[in-house]
Amino acid sequence: MSTIRQQRVGELLKREIGEIIRRELPADQVGLITVNDVEVSGDLRYATVFTSILGTAEQQKAGLALLSRNRLRIQELVAKAVVLKNIPRLRFVFDDSIVRGNRVLQIIDELEKGGPGDKK
């Protein structure tokens, strides 16, 4: 269970990291990178950044690798933009929840329309 402070810091980091990624990383090479959520540890020293990357599988791998390589630079830019006693150490994770959610919606649509294998 996260505290209100953790939630507020997470939202602040989410906005700032998303802006930094938009500004600093080339979308044409790695696809469109979005920050879905940020979970901050109880002591605010670590943050897991859940990202989704629109593009091919190769672009997704390249995007995650690019985020990992530029982690220190992103942390540095966050430290300049956000006033916190300690800037959390960032860890980027690929979040496929949007893809899975879209697949569930697609299955529901197929069932409602009498999709494949439906013998009415």
N, CA, C and O atoms as a GROMACS GRO file, in nm:
protein
  480
    1MET      N    1   0.085  -0.118   0.000
    1MET     CA    2   0.000   0.000   0.000
    1MET      C    3   0.089   0.123   0.000
    1MET      O    4   0.171   0.141   0.090
    2SER      N    5   0.073   0.206  -0.097
    2SER     CA    6   0.157   0.325  -0.105
    2SER      C    7   0.091   0.442  -0.032
    2SER      O    8  -0.031   0.455  -0.027
    3THR      N    9   0.176   0.524   0.023
    3THR     CA   10   0.128   0.641   0.096
    3THR      C   11   0.093   0.752  -0.002
    3THR      O   12   0.125   0.745  -0.121
    4ILE      N   13   0.028   0.853   0.049
    4ILE     CA   14  -0.008   0.967  -0.035
    4ILE      C   15   0.118   1.035  -0.088
    4ILE      O   16   0.122   1.078  -0.204
    5ARG      N   17   0.221   1.043  -0.005
    5ARG     CA   18   0.348   1.104  -0.049
    5ARG      C   19   0.409   1.023  -0.164
    5ARG      O   20   0.455   1.082  -0.262
    6GLN      N   21   0.409   0.892  -0.153
    6GLN     CA   22   0.462   0.809  -0.261
    6GLN      C   23   0.384   0.831  -0.390
    6GLN      O   24   0.442   0.838  -0.498
    7GLN      N   25   0.253   0.840  -0.378
    7GLN     CA   26   0.169   0.862  -0.496
    7GLN      C   27   0.198   0.998  -0.560
    7GLN      O   28   0.208   1.009  -0.682
    8ARG      N   29   0.211   1.099  -0.476
    8ARG     CA   30   0.238   1.234  -0.528
    8ARG      C   31   0.374   1.241  -0.595
    8ARG      O   32   0.388   1.300  -0.703
    9VAL      N   33   0.476   1.183  -0.532
    9VAL     CA   34   0.610   1.181  -0.592
    9VAL      C   35   0.607   1.100  -0.721
    9VAL      O   36   0.669   1.140  -0.820
   10GLY      N   37   0.536   0.988  -0.723
   10GLY     CA   38   0.524   0.907  -0.843
   10GLY      C   39   0.461   0.982  -0.958
   10GLY      O   40   0.509   0.975  -1.071
   11GLU      N   41   0.354   1.055  -0.930
   11GLU     CA   42   0.289   1.135  -1.035
   11GLU      C   43   0.380   1.247  -1.085
   11GLU      O   44   0.384   1.274  -1.205
   12LEU      N   45   0.450   1.310  -0.994
   12LEU     CA   46   0.544   1.416  -1.032
   12LEU      C   47   0.654   1.360  -1.122
   12LEU      O   48   0.688   1.419  -1.224
   13LEU      N   49   0.710   1.247  -1.082
   13LEU     CA   50   0.814   1.184  -1.163
   13LEU      C   51   0.760   1.138  -1.297
   13LEU      O   52   0.828   1.150  -1.399
   14LYS      N   53   0.640   1.085  -1.298
   14LYS     CA   54   0.578   1.038  -1.423
   14LYS      C   55   0.569   1.152  -1.524
   14LYS      O   56   0.606   1.135  -1.640
   15ARG      N   57   0.519   1.267  -1.480
   15ARG     CA   58   0.508   1.382  -1.571
   15ARG      C   59   0.644   1.428  -1.620
   15ARG      O   60   0.664   1.451  -1.739
   16GLU      N   61   0.738   1.441  -1.528
   16GLU     CA   62   0.868   1.494  -1.564
   16GLU      C   63   0.948   1.398  -1.651
   16GLU      O   64   1.010   1.440  -1.749
   17ILE      N   65   0.946   1.269  -1.619
   17ILE     CA   66   1.019   1.171  -1.700
   17ILE      C   67   0.958   1.162  -1.839
   17ILE      O   68   1.030   1.151  -1.938
   18GLY      N   69   0.826   1.165  -1.848
   18GLY     CA   70   0.760   1.164  -1.978
   18GLY      C   71   0.802   1.281  -2.064
   18GLY      O   72   0.827   1.266  -2.184
   19GLU      N   73   0.809   1.398  -2.004
   19GLU     CA   74   0.852   1.518  -2.076
   19GLU      C   75   0.997   1.507  -2.120
   19GLU      O   76   1.031   1.545  -2.232
   20ILE      N   77   1.083   1.457  -2.033
   20ILE     CA   78   1.225   1.442  -2.066
   20ILE      C   79   1.242   1.343  -2.181
   20ILE      O   80   1.320   1.368  -2.273
   21ILE      N   81   1.172   1.232  -2.176
   21ILE     CA   82   1.181   1.132  -2.283
   21ILE      C   83   1.134   1.192  -2.414
   21ILE      O   84   1.196   1.171  -2.518
   22ARG      N   85   1.025   1.266  -2.410
   22ARG     CA   86   0.973   1.329  -2.532
   22ARG      C   87   1.074   1.426  -2.591
   22ARG      O   88   1.092   1.433  -2.713
   23ARG      N   89   1.140   1.501  -2.504
   23ARG     CA   90   1.234   1.603  -2.548
   23ARG      C   91   1.369   1.547  -2.590
   23ARG      O   92   1.428   1.595  -2.687
   24GLU      N   93   1.419   1.446  -2.520
   24GLU     CA   94   1.557   1.403  -2.535
   24GLU      C   95   1.580   1.282  -2.626
   24GLU      O   96   1.686   1.270  -2.686
   25LEU      N   97   1.482   1.193  -2.636
   25LEU     CA   98   1.505   1.069  -2.709
   25LEU      C   99   1.439   1.072  -2.846
   25LEU      O  100   1.325   1.118  -2.859
   26PRO      N  101   1.508   1.023  -2.950
   26PRO     CA  102   1.454   1.025  -3.086
   26PRO      C  103   1.346   0.919  -3.107
   26PRO      O  104   1.373   0.800  -3.099
   27ALA      N  105   1.224   0.964  -3.132
   27ALA     CA  106   1.112   0.871  -3.150
   27ALA      C  107   1.120   0.795  -3.282
   27ALA      O  108   1.063   0.686  -3.293
   28ASP      N  109   1.188   0.848  -3.382
   28ASP     CA  110   1.193   0.782  -3.511
   28ASP      C  111   1.273   0.652  -3.507
   28ASP      O  112   1.246   0.561  -3.585
   29GLN      N  113   1.371   0.641  -3.418
   29GLN     CA  114   1.454   0.521  -3.411
   29GLN      C  115   1.395   0.414  -3.320
   29GLN      O  116   1.408   0.294  -3.348
   30VAL      N  117   1.330   0.455  -3.212
   30VAL     CA  118   1.288   0.358  -3.110
   30VAL      C  119   1.137   0.351  -3.093
   30VAL      O  120   1.089   0.282  -3.003
   31GLY      N  121   1.062   0.418  -3.174
   31GLY     CA  122   0.917   0.419  -3.158
   31GLY      C  123   0.875   0.522  -3.055
   31GLY      O  124   0.959   0.593  -2.999
   32LEU      N  125   0.747   0.530  -3.032
   32LEU     CA  126   0.692   0.627  -2.938
   32LEU      C  127   0.694   0.567  -2.798
   32LEU      O  128   0.632   0.464  -2.772
   33ILE      N  129   0.767   0.633  -2.707
   33ILE     CA  130   0.780   0.585  -2.570
   33ILE      C  131   0.689   0.668  -2.481
   33ILE      O  132   0.694   0.791  -2.482
   34THR      N  133   0.604   0.599  -2.404
   34THR     CA  134   0.518   0.668  -2.308
   34THR      C  135   0.540   0.610  -2.170
   34THR      O  136   0.571   0.492  -2.154
   35VAL      N  137   0.524   0.695  -2.070
   35VAL     CA  138   0.537   0.653  -1.931
   35VAL      C  139   0.396   0.627  -1.878
   35VAL      O  140   0.316   0.720  -1.867
   36ASN      N  141   0.367   0.501  -1.846
   36ASN     CA  142   0.234   0.464  -1.798
   36ASN      C  143   0.218   0.488  -1.649
   36ASN      O  144   0.113   0.534  -1.604
   37ASP      N  145   0.322   0.458  -1.572
   37ASP     CA  146   0.312   0.469  -1.428
   37ASP      C  147   0.452   0.472  -1.369
   37ASP      O  148   0.548   0.427  -1.431
   38VAL      N  149   0.462   0.525  -1.247
   38VAL     CA  150   0.587   0.523  -1.172
   38VAL      C  151   0.554   0.478  -1.030
   38VAL      O  152   0.471   0.539  -0.963
   39GLU      N  153   0.617   0.371  -0.986
   39GLU     CA  154   0.601   0.324  -0.849
   39GLU      C  155   0.726   0.361  -0.771
   39GLU      O  156   0.838   0.329  -0.812
   40VAL      N  157   0.706   0.429  -0.659
   40VAL     CA  158   0.817   0.476  -0.578
   40VAL      C  159   0.824   0.391  -0.451
   40VAL      O  160   0.721   0.358  -0.392
   41SER      N  161   0.946   0.357  -0.410
   41SER     CA  162   0.963   0.277  -0.288
   41SER      C  163   0.926   0.360  -0.165
   41SER      O  164   0.915   0.482  -0.173
   42GLY      N  165   0.908   0.292  -0.053
   42GLY     CA  166   0.866   0.359   0.070
   42GLY      C  167   0.962   0.467   0.118
   42GLY      O  168   0.919   0.568   0.173
   43ASP      N  169   1.093   0.446   0.096
   43ASP     CA  170   1.190   0.547   0.139
   43ASP      C  171   1.220   0.649   0.029
   43ASP      O  172   1.307   0.734   0.047
   44LEU      N  173   1.150   0.641  -0.083
   44LEU     CA  174   1.162   0.734  -0.197
   44LEU      C  175   1.300   0.731  -0.262
   44LEU      O  176   1.340   0.828  -0.326
   45ARG      N  177   1.373   0.622  -0.245
   45ARG     CA  178   1.507   0.613  -0.303
   45ARG      C  179   1.509   0.538  -0.437
   45ARG      O  180   1.605   0.549  -0.513
   46TYR      N  181   1.405   0.464  -0.465
   46TYR     CA  182   1.398   0.386  -0.589
   46TYR      C  183   1.263   0.409  -0.655
   46TYR      O  184   1.160   0.422  -0.589
   47ALA      N  185   1.266   0.412  -0.788
   47ALA     CA  186   1.142   0.429  -0.863
   47ALA      C  187   1.144   0.335  -0.984
   47ALA      O  188   1.242   0.331  -1.058
   48THR      N  189   1.037   0.262  -1.001
   48THR     CA  190   1.020   0.177  -1.118
   48THR      C  191   0.931   0.250  -1.215
   48THR      O  192   0.817   0.285  -1.183
   49VAL      N  193   0.984   0.273  -1.335
   49VAL     CA  194   0.912   0.348  -1.438
   49VAL      C  195   0.857   0.247  -1.539
   49VAL      O  196   0.933   0.180  -1.609
   50PHE      N  197   0.724   0.238  -1.546
   50PHE     CA  198   0.658   0.147  -1.638
   50PHE      C  199   0.633   0.220  -1.770
   50PHE      O  200   0.560   0.320  -1.774
   51THR      N  201   0.694   0.170  -1.877
   51THR     CA  202   0.684   0.237  -2.006
   51THR      C  203   0.621   0.143  -2.109
   51THR      O  204   0.634   0.021  -2.101
   52SER      N  205   0.555   0.203  -2.205
   52SER     CA  206   0.510   0.127  -2.321
   52SER      C  207   0.572   0.192  -2.443
   52SER      O  208   0.591   0.314  -2.448
   53ILE      N  209   0.601   0.110  -2.541
   53ILE     CA  210   0.669   0.159  -2.660
   53ILE      C  211   0.589   0.112  -2.781
   53ILE      O  212   0.575  -0.008  -2.806
   54LEU      N  213   0.537   0.209  -2.856
   54LEU     CA  214   0.463   0.177  -2.978
   54LEU      C  215   0.563   0.162  -3.091
   54LEU      O  216   0.645   0.251  -3.116
   55GLY      N  217   0.555   0.051  -3.159
   55GLY     CA  218   0.647   0.024  -3.268
   55GLY      C  219   0.665  -0.125  -3.284
   55GLY      O  220   0.593  -0.204  -3.224
   56THR      N  221   0.760  -0.162  -3.366
   56THR     CA  222   0.787  -0.304  -3.389
   56THR      C  223   0.857  -0.363  -3.266
   56THR      O  224   0.898  -0.291  -3.176
   57ALA      N  225   0.870  -0.495  -3.266
   57ALA     CA  226   0.938  -0.562  -3.154
   57ALA      C  227   1.082  -0.515  -3.144
   57ALA      O  228   1.135  -0.500  -3.034
   58GLU      N  229   1.146  -0.492  -3.257
   58GLU     CA  230   1.284  -0.444  -3.257
   58GLU      C  231   1.291  -0.304  -3.197
   58GLU      O  232   1.383  -0.273  -3.120
   59GLN      N  233   1.195  -0.218  -3.233
   59GLN     CA  234   1.191  -0.083  -3.178
   59GLN      C  235   1.166  -0.086  -3.027
   59GLN      O  236   1.221  -0.005  -2.954
   60GLN      N  237   1.084  -0.180  -2.982
   60GLN     CA  238   1.057  -0.191  -2.839
   60GLN      C  239   1.183  -0.231  -2.763
   60GLN      O  240   1.212  -0.175  -2.657
   61LYS      N  241   1.256  -0.329  -2.815
   61LYS     CA  242   1.382  -0.370  -2.752
   61LYS      C  243   1.483  -0.256  -2.754
   61LYS      O  244   1.550  -0.230  -2.654
   62ALA      N  245   1.493  -0.188  -2.867
   62ALA     CA  246   1.587  -0.077  -2.879
   62ALA      C  247   1.547   0.038  -2.786
   62ALA      O  248   1.634   0.104  -2.728
   63GLY      N  249   1.417   0.062  -2.773
   63GLY     CA  250   1.370   0.169  -2.685
   63GLY      C  251   1.401   0.142  -2.540
   63GLY      O  252   1.445   0.232  -2.468
   64LEU      N  253   1.379   0.020  -2.496
   64LEU     CA  254   1.410  -0.016  -2.357
   64LEU      C  255   1.560  -0.010  -2.332
   64LEU      O  256   1.603   0.035  -2.225
   65ALA      N  257   1.640  -0.055  -2.429
   65ALA     CA  258   1.785  -0.047  -2.415
   65ALA      C  259   1.831   0.100  -2.410
   65ALA      O  260   1.921   0.134  -2.334
   66LEU      N  261   1.769   0.183  -2.492
   66LEU     CA  262   1.804   0.326  -2.492
   66LEU      C  263   1.770   0.392  -2.359
   66LEU      O  264   1.847   0.473  -2.308
   67LEU      N  265   1.655   0.356  -2.303
   67LEU     CA  266   1.618   0.410  -2.172
   67LEU      C  267   1.718   0.366  -2.066
   67LEU      O  268   1.758   0.446  -1.981
   68SER      N  269   1.757   0.241  -2.069
   68SER     CA  270   1.853   0.190  -1.970
   68SER      C  271   1.988   0.259  -1.985
   68SER      O  272   2.052   0.294  -1.885
   69ARG      N  273   2.032   0.279  -2.108
   69ARG     CA  274   2.161   0.346  -2.131
   69ARG      C  275   2.158   0.491  -2.085
   69ARG      O  276   2.258   0.543  -2.036
   70ASN      N  277   2.043   0.557  -2.100
   70ASN     CA  278   2.032   0.699  -2.067
   70ASN      C  279   1.973   0.723  -1.928
   70ASN      O  280   1.933   0.835  -1.896
   71ARG      N  281   1.968   0.619  -1.845
   71ARG     CA  282   1.907   0.629  -1.712
   71ARG      C  283   1.971   0.740  -1.629
   71ARG      O  284   1.900   0.820  -1.567
   72LEU      N  285   2.103   0.746  -1.626
   72LEU     CA  286   2.171   0.847  -1.544
   72LEU      C  287   2.144   0.988  -1.596
   72LEU      O  288   2.125   1.081  -1.517
   73ARG      N  289   2.141   1.003  -1.727
   73ARG     CA  290   2.112   1.135  -1.786
   73ARG      C  291   1.970   1.177  -1.751
   73ARG      O  292   1.946   1.293  -1.717
   74ILE      N  293   1.875   1.084  -1.759
   74ILE     CA  294   1.736   1.116  -1.726
   74ILE      C  295   1.725   1.151  -1.578
   74ILE      O  296   1.655   1.246  -1.543
   75GLN      N  297   1.793   1.076  -1.491
   75GLN     CA  298   1.792   1.108  -1.348
   75GLN      C  299   1.849   1.248  -1.323
   75GLN      O  300   1.797   1.322  -1.240
   76GLU      N  301   1.955   1.282  -1.394
   76GLU     CA  302   2.017   1.413  -1.379
   76GLU      C  303   1.920   1.525  -1.419
   76GLU      O  304   1.909   1.626  -1.351
   77LEU      N  305   1.849   1.505  -1.530
   77LEU     CA  306   1.752   1.605  -1.575
   77LEU      C  307   1.633   1.615  -1.479
   77LEU      O  308   1.580   1.724  -1.457
   78VAL      N  309   1.591   1.501  -1.423
   78VAL     CA  310   1.483   1.502  -1.325
   78VAL      C  311   1.528   1.580  -1.202
   78VAL      O  312   1.450   1.658  -1.146
   79ALA      N  313   1.652   1.559  -1.159
   79ALA     CA  314   1.705   1.627  -1.040
   79ALA      C  315   1.706   1.778  -1.059
   79ALA      O  316   1.685   1.853  -0.964
   80LYS      N  317   1.730   1.824  -1.181
   80LYS     CA  318   1.731   1.968  -1.208
   80LYS      C  319   1.590   2.026  -1.209
   80LYS      O  320   1.570   2.143  -1.177
   81ALA      N  321   1.492   1.944  -1.247
   81ALA     CA  322   1.356   1.995  -1.264
   81ALA      C  323   1.268   1.977  -1.140
   81ALA      O  324   1.171   2.050  -1.122
   82VAL      N  325   1.300   1.880  -1.055
   82VAL     CA  326   1.215   1.845  -0.943
   82VAL      C  327   1.290   1.871  -0.812
   82VAL      O  328   1.407   1.835  -0.799
   83VAL      N  329   1.222   1.932  -0.716
   83VAL     CA  330   1.284   1.960  -0.588
   83VAL      C  331   1.247   1.848  -0.490
   83VAL      O  332   1.136   1.844  -0.436
   84LEU      N  333   1.344   1.757  -0.469
   84LEU     CA  334   1.330   1.649  -0.372
   84LEU      C  335   1.462   1.635  -0.299
   84LEU      O  336   1.567   1.668  -0.353
   85LYS      N  337   1.456   1.587  -0.176
   85LYS     CA  338   1.579   1.567  -0.100
   85LYS      C  339   1.670   1.467  -0.170
   85LYS      O  340   1.789   1.492  -0.188
   86ASN      N  341   1.614   1.356  -0.210
   86ASN     CA  342   1.687   1.254  -0.286
   86ASN      C  343   1.608   1.223  -0.412
   86ASN      O  344   1.487   1.202  -0.408
   87ILE      N  345   1.678   1.220  -0.523
   87ILE     CA  346   1.613   1.179  -0.648
   87ILE      C  347   1.621   1.027  -0.655
   87ILE      O  348   1.729   0.970  -0.642
   88PRO      N  349   1.508   0.961  -0.674
   88PRO     CA  350   1.508   0.814  -0.677
   88PRO      C  351   1.593   0.758  -0.790
   88PRO      O  352   1.605   0.818  -0.897
   89ARG      N  353   1.650   0.642  -0.766
   89ARG     CA  354   1.723   0.570  -0.870
   89ARG      C  355   1.617   0.506  -0.960
   89ARG      O  356   1.533   0.430  -0.914
   90LEU      N  357   1.624   0.537  -1.089
   90LEU     CA  358   1.521   0.492  -1.183
   90LEU      C  359   1.554   0.354  -1.237
   90LEU      O  360   1.670   0.318  -1.259
   91ARG      N  361   1.448   0.278  -1.258
   91ARG     CA  362   1.457   0.147  -1.324
   91ARG      C  363   1.343   0.142  -1.424
   91ARG      O  364   1.226   0.157  -1.388
   92PHE      N  365   1.378   0.121  -1.551
   92PHE     CA  366   1.277   0.120  -1.657
   92PHE      C  367   1.232  -0.023  -1.684
   92PHE      O  368   1.314  -0.114  -1.697
   93VAL      N  369   1.100  -0.041  -1.694
   93VAL     CA  370   1.040  -0.172  -1.717
   93VAL      C  371   0.938  -0.157  -1.830
   93VAL      O  372   0.863  -0.060  -1.835
   94PHE      N  373   0.938  -0.254  -1.922
   94PHE     CA  374   0.840  -0.254  -2.030
   94PHE      C  375   0.705  -0.296  -1.975
   94PHE      O  376   0.694  -0.400  -1.910
   95ASP      N  377   0.603  -0.217  -1.999
   95ASP     CA  378   0.468  -0.244  -1.950
   95ASP      C  379   0.379  -0.278  -2.068
   95ASP      O  380   0.347  -0.192  -2.150
   96ASP      N  381   0.339  -0.403  -2.077
   96ASP     CA  382   0.256  -0.446  -2.189
   96ASP      C  383   0.108  -0.453  -2.152
   96ASP      O  384   0.030  -0.518  -2.221
   97SER      N  385   0.069  -0.387  -2.046
   97SER     CA  386  -0.070  -0.394  -2.001
   97SER      C  387  -0.166  -0.334  -2.104
   97SER      O  388  -0.279  -0.382  -2.118
   98ILE      N  389  -0.124  -0.233  -2.176
   98ILE     CA  390  -0.210  -0.173  -2.278
   98ILE      C  391  -0.233  -0.271  -2.392
   98ILE      O  392  -0.345  -0.284  -2.442
   99VAL      N  393  -0.128  -0.340  -2.434
   99VAL     CA  394  -0.140  -0.439  -2.540
   99VAL      C  395  -0.233  -0.552  -2.496
   99VAL      O  396  -0.319  -0.595  -2.573
  100ARG      N  397  -0.214  -0.600  -2.373
  100ARG     CA  398  -0.301  -0.707  -2.322
  100ARG      C  399  -0.445  -0.658  -2.309
  100ARG      O  400  -0.538  -0.733  -2.339
  101GLY      N  401  -0.464  -0.536  -2.266
  101GLY     CA  402  -0.599  -0.480  -2.254
  101GLY      C  403  -0.667  -0.470  -2.389
  101GLY      O  404  -0.786  -0.500  -2.402
  102ASN      N  405  -0.593  -0.426  -2.490
  102ASN     CA  406  -0.649  -0.417  -2.625
  102ASN      C  407  -0.686  -0.556  -2.678
  102ASN      O  408  -0.787  -0.571  -2.747
  103ARG      N  409  -0.605  -0.656  -2.645
  103ARG     CA  410  -0.635  -0.792  -2.690
  103ARG      C  411  -0.764  -0.843  -2.624
  103ARG      O  412  -0.846  -0.908  -2.689
  104VAL      N  413  -0.781  -0.814  -2.495
  104VAL     CA  414  -0.904  -0.854  -2.425
  104VAL      C  415  -1.025  -0.786  -2.489
  104VAL      O  416  -1.128  -0.851  -2.511
  105LEU      N  417  -1.014  -0.658  -2.519
  105LEU     CA  418  -1.124  -0.586  -2.584
  105LEU      C  419  -1.156  -0.644  -2.722
  105LEU      O  420  -1.272  -0.653  -2.761
  106GLN      N  421  -1.052  -0.683  -2.794
  106GLN     CA  422  -1.071  -0.743  -2.925
  106GLN      C  423  -1.146  -0.876  -2.913
  106GLN      O  424  -1.236  -0.904  -2.992
  107ILE      N  425  -1.110  -0.956  -2.814
  107ILE     CA  426  -1.178  -1.084  -2.793
  107ILE      C  427  -1.325  -1.062  -2.756
  107ILE      O  428  -1.413  -1.133  -2.806
  108ILE      N  429  -1.351  -0.964  -2.671
  108ILE     CA  430  -1.490  -0.933  -2.633
  108ILE      C  431  -1.570  -0.890  -2.754
  108ILE      O  432  -1.684  -0.932  -2.771
  109ASP      N  433  -1.510  -0.805  -2.840
  109ASP     CA  434  -1.580  -0.762  -2.962
  109ASP      C  435  -1.612  -0.881  -3.052
  109ASP      O  436  -1.721  -0.889  -3.109
  110GLU      N  437  -1.515  -0.973  -3.066
  110GLU     CA  438  -1.538  -1.091  -3.149
  110GLU      C  439  -1.652  -1.176  -3.094
  110GLU      O  440  -1.735  -1.228  -3.170
  111LEU      N  441  -1.657  -1.191  -2.962
  111LEU     CA  442  -1.763  -1.270  -2.900
  111LEU      C  443  -1.900  -1.204  -2.919
  111LEU      O  444  -1.999  -1.273  -2.943
  112GLU      N  445  -1.905  -1.072  -2.909
  112GLU     CA  446  -2.032  -1.000  -2.925
  112GLU      C  447  -2.082  -1.006  -3.069
  112GLU      O  448  -2.203  -1.009  -3.093
  113LYS      N  449  -1.990  -1.009  -3.164
  113LYS     CA  450  -2.027  -1.012  -3.306
  113LYS      C  451  -2.050  -1.154  -3.356
  113LYS      O  452  -2.086  -1.174  -3.472
  114GLY      N  453  -2.028  -1.251  -3.270
  114GLY     CA  454  -2.040  -1.390  -3.315
  114GLY      C  455  -1.918  -1.426  -3.396
  114GLY      O  456  -1.930  -1.470  -3.510
  115GLY      N  457  -1.804  -1.408  -3.338
  115GLY     CA  458  -1.674  -1.423  -3.403
  115GLY      C  459  -1.642  -1.563  -3.448
  115GLY      O  460  -1.731  -1.648  -3.461
  116PRO      N  461  -1.515  -1.588  -3.473
  116PRO     CA  462  -1.470  -1.717  -3.527
  116PRO      C  463  -1.512  -1.833  -3.436
  116PRO      O  464  -1.505  -1.824  -3.314
  117GLY      N  465  -1.554  -1.939  -3.500
  117GLY     CA  466  -1.593  -2.059  -3.426
  117GLY      C  467  -1.732  -2.053  -3.367
  117GLY      O  468  -1.775  -2.148  -3.302
  118ASP      N  469  -1.805  -1.943  -3.389
  118ASP     CA  470  -1.941  -1.929  -3.333
  118ASP      C  471  -2.040  -1.988  -3.433
  118ASP      O  472  -2.047  -1.944  -3.547
  119LYS      N  473  -2.117  -2.089  -3.390
  119LYS     CA  474  -2.213  -2.155  -3.479
  119LYS      C  475  -2.354  -2.128  -3.428
  119LYS      O  476  -2.408  -2.205  -3.347
  120LYS      N  477  -2.413  -2.021  -3.474
  120LYS     CA  478  -2.550  -1.986  -3.433
  120LYS      C  479  -2.650  -2.041  -3.528
  120LYS      O  480  -2.770  -2.021  -3.510
   0.00000   0.00000   0.00000
